[in-house]
Amino acid sequence: MPVVEVKVCESIIRKMLRNPNSYAFKDPVPTTVPMYHDIIKKPMDFTTLKTNLDEKKYATLDEFHSDLLLIFKNCYTFNMEGSDLFVAAQNLEVAFNEL
């Protein structure tokens, strides 16, 4: 991925982490959360996203974008609609779409 695109991705991560709704999505979901890793086959969070970016695991902006959206998708899949985490993910996704 070109350096300019990496900088854009880094900026997106910083902006997302400044959003108060990002609290539950900063770090990986602990393995102690019942059923999470049985239901969610590809966990994703902002720390993992940043690590993948730093380790040049994304060849394209689309790959980065897919993993970022996976944070929200996983939350919607695992959490009940209307729950605090579900709403936090919705609000964070709206903020992302406004960037």
Secondary structure, 3 states (H helix, E strand, C coil): CCHHHHHHHHHHHHHHHHCHHHHHHCCCCCCCCCCHHHHCCCCCCHHHHHHHHHCCCCCCHHHHHHHHHHHHHHHHHHCCCCCHHHHHHHHHHHHHHCC
